[in-house]
Amino acid sequence: IAQPVYVEHDCFNTSIAERSSVTIRTIPYYCGVDLQQEHQAEDCTDKDIGQNIPTCRVGKLDYVIEKNQKTLSVQVSDFLEDHAYHVRLCLKWFVCEDLRTSALIEVEDPKTVTLSYSYILPCLCIEGWSAL
């Protein structure tokens, strides 16, 4: 005998690059049958996502090293222009060790900052992110 089936569905939010797993089963649970599907949401490397999701717009960093002055001039472009932007220097070990050399570029500021460093090795890194 056929049993009537009622379908209840809803939407849910997911984050960028998040994996979702959906399982469908009847209530009451007939015949032990499940339908299951997984989906991987696109990440910031997807052209449409990368251009339209604010957290994906990380900016482009260009720099010039002044070895005599032990400074780096960092120019920021291609970022959310209506938000401030953080730039910092760190030393890359297993994680990035903060060198306490950073700058906050306000919306109305020039998009170039100069940061001082004491040594370049083992790996001096420049990090930048939007102040969302």
C-alpha positions in Angstrom: 0.0 0.0 0.0 1.4 3.3 -1.0 1.9 5.8 1.8 1.4 9.5 1.1 4.7 11.5 1.3 4.9 15.0 2.5 8.0 17.0 1.7 9.2 19.7 4.1 12.1 21.8 2.9 13.9 24.9 3.9 17.0 26.9 3.1 20.0 27.4 5.2 23.1 29.7 5.0 26.5 28.4 4.3 29.9 30.1 4.4 32.4 30.5 1.6 34.2 27.1 0.9 32.0 25.3 3.5 31.0 21.7 2.9 27.3 20.9 3.5 25.8 17.4 3.9 22.1 16.9 3.4 20.3 13.7 4.3 16.7 13.0 3.4 14.6 10.4 5.1 10.9 9.8 5.7 9.2 10.3 9.0 8.2 7.8 10.2 11.4 6.2 8.9 10.3 3.6 6.2 12.5 0.9 4.9 15.7 2.3 6.2 16.3 4.3 3.1 18.2 7.6 3.1 19.1 9.9 0.3 22.3 11.8 1.0 24.2 14.4 -0.9 27.2 16.6 -0.1 28.0 20.0 -1.6 31.1 22.1 -1.4 30.4 25.9 -1.7 32.6 27.8 -4.0 35.6 29.7 -2.5 37.2 33.0 -3.3 39.1 31.6 -6.2 35.8 31.4 -8.1 35.7 34.5 -10.3 32.0 35.5 -9.5 32.5 34.9 -5.8 35.9 36.6 -5.6 34.5 39.7 -7.3 31.2 40.0 -5.4 31.8 38.8 -1.8 33.5 41.6 0.3 35.6 39.2 2.4 37.2 37.8 -0.7 38.6 41.2 -1.8 41.9 40.9 0.1 43.8 43.5 -1.9 47.0 43.5 -3.8 50.2 44.5 -2.1 53.2 45.9 -4.0 56.3 46.9 -2.1 59.7 48.5 -2.4 62.5 47.7 0.0 64.9 50.5 1.2 67.7 48.4 2.6 69.8 51.3 3.9 66.8 52.6 5.9 65.5 49.1 6.7 62.0 50.1 5.6 59.4 48.7 3.2 57.0 51.0 1.3 53.8 49.0 0.8 51.2 50.2 -1.8 47.7 48.6 -1.5 45.4 48.3 -4.4 42.3 46.3 -5.5 40.6 46.2 -2.1 37.3 47.4 -0.7 37.8 51.2 -1.1 35.0 52.1 1.4 36.8 50.3 4.2 40.0 50.9 6.1 42.9 48.5 5.5 45.4 46.9 7.8 49.0 46.2 6.8 51.6 44.5 9.1 55.0 42.9 9.0 55.6 39.5 10.6 58.2 36.7 10.6 56.9 33.5 9.2 57.8 30.5 11.4 55.1 27.9 11.9 52.7 30.9 12.3 53.3 34.5 11.6 55.1 36.1 14.5 54.0 39.7 15.0 56.8 42.3 14.8 54.7 45.1 16.2 55.1 47.0 12.9 51.7 47.7 11.4 49.6 50.5 9.9 45.9 51.2 9.5 45.1 52.9 6.2 42.0 54.9 6.6 39.6 55.4 3.7 40.7 58.9 3.0 44.5 58.2 3.5 47.0 57.7 0.7 47.2 54.0 -0.1 51.0 53.7 0.6 52.6 53.1 4.0 56.2 52.7 5.1 57.0 50.1 7.7 60.3 49.5 9.5 62.0 46.2 10.0 65.1 45.0 11.8 65.9 41.9 9.8 64.6 40.0 6.8 65.5 36.4 7.6 64.2 33.8 8.0 61.1 35.1 6.2 59.8 38.6 6.5 56.1 38.6 5.4 53.7 41.4 4.6 50.1 40.8 5.6 47.1 42.9 4.6 43.3 42.7 5.2 40.3 44.9 5.1 38.9 46.3 8.3 35.4 44.9 7.9 
